[in-house]
């Protein structure tokens, strides 16, 4: 562990800016929430023994393990994200049109 130059005591690594905790339920994907009875649009299968990660979400899980992958995900979301509430207002549906 690195030490501080002034105090010679070990310094702690910085805390992550954001921590997301998702309850893991066997048979439910932790990202898209698909199940055996309600699979993804593209047929998927379980890629882990605990059945909490489907084959469609596996690339996302792998990307989140590296800083480069997380940065690529942020860039992708910044370029492709659309606000469903704002879109509904533009198309005259209001909030009741979103389900």
C-alpha positions in Angstrom: 0.0 0.0 0.0 1.4 3.5 -0.9 2.5 5.7 1.9 2.0 9.4 2.4 5.3 11.4 2.3 4.4 13.6 5.3 3.0 11.1 7.7 4.6 7.8 6.6 1.2 6.1 7.2 -0.4 4.0 4.5 -2.8 5.9 2.3 -6.1 4.4 1.4 -7.1 4.1 -2.3 -9.9 6.5 -3.3 -13.5 5.3 -3.0 -15.3 4.6 -6.3 -17.5 7.4 -7.5 -20.5 5.2 -8.0 -21.4 1.7 -6.7 -24.4 -0.1 -7.9 -25.6 -3.1 -6.0 -28.0 -5.4 -7.9 -29.7 -8.2 -5.9 -28.6 -11.5 -7.5 -31.5 -13.9 -8.0 -30.8 -17.2 -9.6 -32.6 -17.5 -12.9 -32.8 -13.7 -13.5 -30.1 -11.9 -15.5 -28.5 -9.1 -13.4 -28.4 -6.7 -16.3 -31.5 -7.2 -18.6 -33.6 -9.1 -16.0 -34.5 -11.8 -18.6 -35.6 -15.2 -17.3 -36.0 -18.7 -18.6 -39.7 -18.0 -19.3 -39.0 -14.5 -20.6 -35.7 -14.6 -22.6 -34.0 -11.8 -24.5 -35.2 -10.8 -28.0 -32.2 -12.8 -29.4 -32.3 -16.2 -27.8 -29.9 -16.3 -24.9 -28.6 -18.8 -22.4 -26.9 -18.7 -19.0 -23.1 -18.2 -19.0 -22.5 -18.7 -15.2 -23.3 -21.4 -12.8 -25.5 -19.2 -10.6 -27.7 -18.3 -13.6 -27.4 -14.5 -13.1 -25.8 -13.6 -16.4 -27.2 -14.3 -19.8 -25.2 -14.7 -23.0 -26.6 -11.4 -24.5 -25.3 -9.4 -21.4 -22.0 -11.2 -21.1 -20.1 -8.7 -23.3 -21.4 -5.9 -21.1 -20.2 -7.7 -17.9 -16.7 -8.2 -19.5 -16.5 -4.5 -20.6 -17.3 -3.3 -17.1 -14.3 -5.1 -15.7 -11.8 -2.7 -17.3 -11.4 1.0 -17.3 -11.2 1.1 -21.1 -14.5 -0.9 -21.3 -16.2 1.4 -18.9 -15.1 4.5 -20.8 -16.3 2.9 -24.1 -19.7 2.3 -22.4 -20.0 5.9 -21.2 -19.2 7.2 -24.7 -21.7 4.8 -26.3 -24.4 5.9 -23.8 -23.6 9.6 -24.4 -24.0 9.2 -28.1 -27.0 6.9 -28.2 -29.1 7.6 -25.1 -32.5 9.0 -25.7 -34.8 10.1 -22.9 -38.1 8.1 -23.2 -40.1 10.7 -21.3 -38.9 13.6 -23.5 -39.5 11.4 -26.6 -43.1 10.7 -25.5 -43.7 14.4 -24.9 -42.4 15.3 -28.4 -44.7 12.7 -30.0 -47.7 13.9 -27.9 -48.1 10.8 -25.7 -47.2 12.5 -22.3 -46.2 10.4 -19.4 -49.2 8.0 -19.7 -47.8 6.8 -23.1 -44.8 5.2 -21.4 -45.2 1.8 -20.0 
